[in-house]
Amino acid sequence: MLTWPINGTSSQMQSSWLITWGLGLSIRVGAGSDNVPNSVELGCLLAKSVDENETLPEKDRAMRMSDAALSAVTGSSKRDLDEFVKRLHEKLNDFKGSTT
């Protein structure tokens, strides 16, 4: 991931700082509209960031973070909630059956 926050008064700078230096998930290529990166260097960084054979620490961390986020979607909290809803549904059906 490459970041280039343009507007210093918005959350762009804070978000860029967090994912670049706080989490180490991206490479900052510029900051502000007056700080335009060299187009050749930017092109090289972009090519490296999307090349499957290129290893970058930021790319590796971003992939691990992505995997963790995806596994959380089907993690234990979701399974527990699904089980809870299933049991509530069963109890409701039992209750409806006992009142008829």
DAWO-V596789 format. One record per residue. N is the residue number from 1. RES is the residue in one small letter. OMEGA is omega as a letter, one per 30 degrees, with the letter a starting at -180 (* if undefined). Layout:
BEGIN
n:N res:RES omega:OMEGA
n:N res:RES omega:OMEGA
END
This chain:
BEGIN
n:1 res:m omega:l
n:2 res:l omega:l
n:3 res:t omega:l
n:4 res:w omega:a
n:5 res:p omega:a
n:6 res:i omega:a
n:7 res:n omega:a
n:8 res:g omega:a
n:9 res:t omega:a
n:10 res:s omega:a
n:11 res:s omega:a
n:12 res:q omega:a
n:13 res:m omega:a
n:14 res:q omega:l
n:15 res:s omega:l
n:16 res:s omega:l
n:17 res:w omega:a
n:18 res:l omega:a
n:19 res:i omega:l
n:20 res:t omega:a
n:21 res:w omega:a
n:22 res:g omega:a
n:23 res:l omega:a
n:24 res:g omega:a
n:25 res:l omega:a
n:26 res:s omega:l
n:27 res:i omega:l
n:28 res:r omega:a
n:29 res:v omega:l
n:30 res:g omega:l
n:31 res:a omega:l
n:32 res:g omega:a
n:33 res:s omega:l
n:34 res:d omega:a
n:35 res:n omega:a
n:36 res:v omega:a
n:37 res:p omega:l
n:38 res:n omega:a
n:39 res:s omega:l
n:40 res:v omega:l
n:41 res:e omega:l
n:42 res:l omega:l
n:43 res:g omega:l
n:44 res:c omega:l
n:45 res:l omega:l
n:46 res:l omega:l
n:47 res:a omega:l
n:48 res:k omega:a
n:49 res:s omega:a
n:50 res:v omega:l
n:51 res:d omega:a
n:52 res:e omega:a
n:53 res:n omega:a
n:54 res:e omega:l
n:55 res:t omega:l
n:56 res:l omega:a
n:57 res:p omega:a
n:58 res:e omega:l
n:59 res:k omega:l
n:60 res:d omega:l
n:61 res:r omega:l
n:62 res:a omega:l
n:63 res:m omega:l
n:64 res:r omega:l
n:65 res:m omega:l
n:66 res:s omega:l
n:67 res:d omega:l
n:68 res:a omega:l
n:69 res:a omega:l
n:70 res:l omega:l
n:71 res:s omega:l
n:72 res:a omega:a
n:73 res:v omega:l
n:74 res:t omega:a
n:75 res:g omega:a
n:76 res:s omega:l
n:77 res:s omega:l
n:78 res:k omega:l
n:79 res:r omega:l
n:80 res:d omega:l
n:81 res:l omega:l
n:82 res:d omega:l
n:83 res:e omega:l
n:84 res:f omega:l
n:85 res:v omega:l
n:86 res:k omega:a
n:87 res:r omega:l
n:88 res:l omega:l
n:89 res:h omega:l
n:90 res:e omega:l
n:91 res:k omega:l
n:92 res:l omega:l
n:93 res:n omega:l
n:94 res:d omega:a
n:95 res:f omega:l
n:96 res:k omega:l
n:97 res:g omega:a
n:98 res:s omega:a
n:99 res:t omega:l
n:100 res:t omega:*
END
